[in-house]
Structure formats: structure tokens, C-alpha cells
Amino acid sequence: MKTKLDRRPRATDIRLDALSATEWRVCDKRAKASDHLSVLGFIEMRNEHFEVTRMSSPSDLVIFDSLDEARRIFTLYDAGRVHTGKFVV
């Protein structure tokens, strides 16, 4: 059975939560805010660039010139499931 989180989020599914003036948590609005699966990654502005860390591949750091470009990566890649684990350890 497929769940709503089995497909990549669309642009309208993405929410940015400001953690500071230069840091954002990227969330999937289709999941409850209290659900760990809602967190897709983080964006941090450094040296006038936006660094993206995705939960699906936390060791891969991707850099963009704009916040909009950084946000868009969460809708473009990894056509499979966003999260494959059932539990956080």
C-alpha cells in the first residue's frame, strides 16, 4: 500500500521553518509537524550561498546561489521514497 510520503513532495508540499536568520529546516507539509518524517533536510546560508543537507543523503552537501534553488532540490531528486527507515535510532 502506498502512502502519501512514498512520492517526492511537490513545491507546494515544502515548508521552510526559519531556525535563525541564516538557517532553515525543510519540512514536508503532508506529514504532521510532530512526525520525524516531516523533516526533509536543512538549508544554511554561508558566504552568500545556500548549503543544503538532505536527510535522504546527509553526507552529500549541495550548494546553490539562491534560497529558491536550494528549496527546489527537495522536489527534483531521489524519485523513490524520501525516507526508507521506519525508526530513528
C-alpha positions in Angstrom: 0.0 0.0 0.0 1.4 3.4 -1.0 1.3 6.3 1.5 1.3 10.0 0.7 5.0 10.1 1.7 6.0 7.4 -0.9 6.3 10.1 -3.6 8.6 13.1 -3.8 6.9 16.3 -2.5 5.8 18.9 -4.9 6.8 22.6 -4.4 3.5 23.2 -2.6 4.3 20.4 -0.2 7.5 22.1 1.0 7.6 24.3 4.1 10.7 26.2 5.3 10.9 26.8 9.1 13.3 29.6 9.9 15.6 28.5 12.7 17.7 31.7 12.5 18.3 34.5 10.0 20.6 32.1 8.0 19.2 28.6 8.7 16.0 26.8 7.7 14.5 23.4 8.4 12.9 21.9 5.3 9.7 20.1 6.0 7.1 18.1 4.1 3.7 19.6 4.9 1.9 16.3 4.1 3.2 14.8 7.4 2.4 16.1 10.9 4.8 18.6 12.2 5.5 16.4 15.2 6.4 13.4 12.9 10.1 13.0 12.3 9.3 12.0 8.7 8.2 15.6 8.0 11.9 16.8 8.2 13.5 16.6 4.7 16.7 18.5 5.5 18.2 21.8 6.2 19.4 24.9 4.4 22.1 27.2 5.7 23.3 30.4 4.2 27.1 30.8 4.2 29.2 33.2 2.3 26.2 34.4 0.2 25.5 30.8 -0.9 22.9 28.3 0.3 24.2 24.9 1.6 21.7 22.0 1.5 21.8 18.9 3.6 19.1 16.3 2.7 18.0 13.7 5.2 18.0 11.2 2.3 21.7 11.7 1.8 23.2 13.6 4.8 26.8 13.2 3.7 26.1 15.0 0.3 26.4 18.8 0.7 24.9 20.7 -2.2 25.4 24.5 -2.7 23.1 26.9 -4.5 23.1 30.6 -5.4 19.5 31.3 -4.1 17.2 30.0 -1.5 14.6 29.1 -4.1 17.1 26.9 -5.9 18.1 25.3 -2.6 14.4 24.6 -1.8 13.7 23.2 -5.2 16.2 20.3 -4.8 13.8 18.6 -2.4 11.3 18.1 -5.3 13.8 17.1 -8.0 15.9 14.2 -6.9 15.5 10.7 -5.4 12.3 9.8 -7.2 11.9 7.0 -4.7 10.8 7.2 -1.1 12.0 10.2 0.9 12.7 8.2 4.0 13.4 4.5 3.9 13.8 3.9 7.7 10.9 3.3 10.0 12.6 4.2 13.2 15.1 6.9 14.3 18.0 5.5 16.3 
